[in-house]
Amino acid sequence: MMRIGELSNRSNVPVATIKFYVREGLLPSGQRAKANQVSYDESHLRRLRLIRALVDVGKLSIATARRVLAILDDPSTSAFTGMGKAQYALSGHPDLDPDTPPPPAAAPEDLAEVDDLLARHGWSIRPGNPARAQLATAMATARALGLADGLELLDTYADAAQTVAEADVGLVVSPQAEQGTSPEATTLEESIERMLVWTVVGGQALAALRLLAQEATATKRL
């Protein structure tokens, strides 16, 4: 057990920020030993590091981080459901039903083109996935800005995304989890937490790598 000062030192999070996270429901309260003494343990330190990854690296709002952490804390959440809910929360659509199409957020013809792309790559996507409309909107924007030829890259992007997704899922879902040889509670908690962190941190890393690769390629070709 540790006092809040030690928790602050070990996590590199100011005491005032720790108290703020407790008030906002991101960090569980410590154990009150006396009227003016609250103790924390290693689980609080781990949660603080997770919060900082979501807020500092992932640039999530406090409200979005709270929704994401609530998914992790829900004991009824399976690994697959938790991953889906977390992705939706991170996309800014936490209340969507993954199995129910949302109200149209893009033109039907753009959504149809997205569905054709998904079919070409053999992707089975639930109808409520907000990324479907997000991609359709991006395609429509490209056309409106005279970049329709850029849409020819989408199949190449999809191939690259498949490679990234295979690596992502392989990282967050252990072979023991897939084979059912690990204790379920530990597997679910670890899988969902790893997915949450890597969806945020890995997304930032992937975006940075794309920019670096563009500069390196342009240097060679221009």
N, C-alpha and C positions, 0 to 999 in steps of 0.2 A: 504494500500500500504506500501511497505517496501523497503529500500535500500538493496544493495547486501550484506552489512555487516550483517544486521539483518537476511536476508535469510540464510546466511552462519551459523550464530549462531543457528538458529532454526532448521536447517536441519543437523547440524554437518558435513557439506560439505565445504571444504576450498574454498575461493573465487576463487582461480586459477582453481580449478576443475569445479566450476560452469561456469566460462567463457569458459573452454574447452568444456563442454557439449553444451553450446550455439553454439560454432563454429562448433561442429560436428553434429549439427542438432537434438540432443536429447532433448534439453530444448529450448522452445520458447524464443525469445528475450523479455526483459522487455519493459515497456512503457517509452519512452524517454520524460522526462519532460523539461529538459534543455540540452544544448549542452554537458554538462559533468555530467548529472544526469539521471540515469535509475531506474525506480521503478518496483517492482515485487509484486505479490499478492499471495493469498492462492493457486491458481492453480499451480503456479511455485513450491511452497513448496510440494504440493502433487506429482507433476511430479518428483521432485528430489528424493523423497522417493521411487517412483516406479523405477526410474533409478538405484538407489543404490541396490534395491532388485534384479534387473536383473543382474547387473554387479558384485556386491559384493557377494551376496548369490548364485545367479545362475551361476556365473562365465562366463557370456556371454561376447563375444567380443563387442567392441563398434559398429562394423558393424552389428552384429546380433541384438544387442539391438536397433539400429536405425530402422532396418526392422520391429522388433516387435512393436515398438512404432508407426511406420507409419500405421500399421494395426489399432491400436487404434484410430488414428487421422482421419482415412478415414470415412467420414460421410455416405458413401454408403454401409459400411460393416454391414451385419446382424450378430446377435449373433452367429449363427451356422457357417457361413462362416468365421467370425473373429476367432472363436476358431480353426477351421481347418487350416487357414493360419498361425496363431500363432504357432500351433504345428509344422507345416512344417518348419517355420523359426527357431524354437528352435532346430529342428532336423538337421539343416544345409542344408535344401533343400527348400529355400524360393521360388524358381521359378518353382517348379513342379505344374502341373495342377492336382488337386486332382481327376479329373474324367478321366484322361488319364494315362495308364500304362507308367512308365518311362522306359528308356532303361534297359535291364536286368542287375541287379547288383548282381545276385546270380544265381546258377545253376537251370535250370527248375525243376529238381526233388526236390530240396530243397524248391522252391517256391510252388510246388504242395503239399508238405507235410504241409507247412504253411497253404495253403488254406483248406486242410483237417481239420486241427486243428480249423481254424476259423469256418468252417461249423459245426463241432461237438458242438461248443459252441453257434451256432446261431448268430454269429457276422456278421453284414453287413458292410463291409469295402470298401471304394472307392478304385479303382484299383491303383491310384497314391500315396497311402499312403506309405511314405518311410519306415515306421516301418515294413511293410511286408517284404521287402528285408533285412532289418536289422535283423529281426528274422531268416530269412532263412540263412543269413551269420553266425549268431551265432550258428545255428544248425550244419552247415557244419564244423565250427571251432571245435565244441565239438567232432564231429566224428573224425576229423583229429588228435585230441589230445588224443584219446582213451577214451573219456567220453560219448560215445553213450548211456550208461545206464542212464546218467543224463537227457537225452531227455524224459525219462519216467515221469519226474517231470513237463513237460510243461502243462499238463492238470490241475495239481494242481496249477501251477502258474497262469494259465488262470482263474481258479475259484477265486483265490485271487485277481487277477487284476480286475475282474468283480466287486467284492465287493468294491475295492478301487475306481474304475471308478464311481460307483453309488454314493459313498460318495462325490467324486470330483464334479460331475455334480450337485448334490444336493446342494453343497456349493455355486457354482458360478451362478446357475440359480435359482432364487427365485421362490416360488410357484406362486407369482403374475405374474411373467414373463410367466410361463407355462400356466397360465389361461388367460393371456391377460388382466389383470386388472390393470397393472401399466402403467404409461406414457412410450411410446415406447422409446423415446430418452434416458431417464434416465435409463431404464432397459437395453438397449443395451450397453450403455457406462459402466455401473456398472458391467454388466455380463462379458463383454470382459476384462475389467481391472482386475476384480477378478480372471478370468480364467488365465490371463497372469501371475499374481503374484503367484497364487497357483500352476500352472503348474511348475513354477521354485522352489518356496519355498517348496511346498509339495513334489516335486520330491527329493529334498535334504533331507527332513525329512524322507521320505520313505526309502531311501537308508541307512540313519543312523540307522533307526529302525531295518532294516534287519540285519545289523552288530551287533547291540546290542542283538537282539533275537538269533542270531547264537552263540554269546558268552554265553548267559544265558543257552541255550539249551545244548551246549557242556559241560558246567560246571556240569550240572545235569547228563549227560550221559557218560562222559569220566572220 
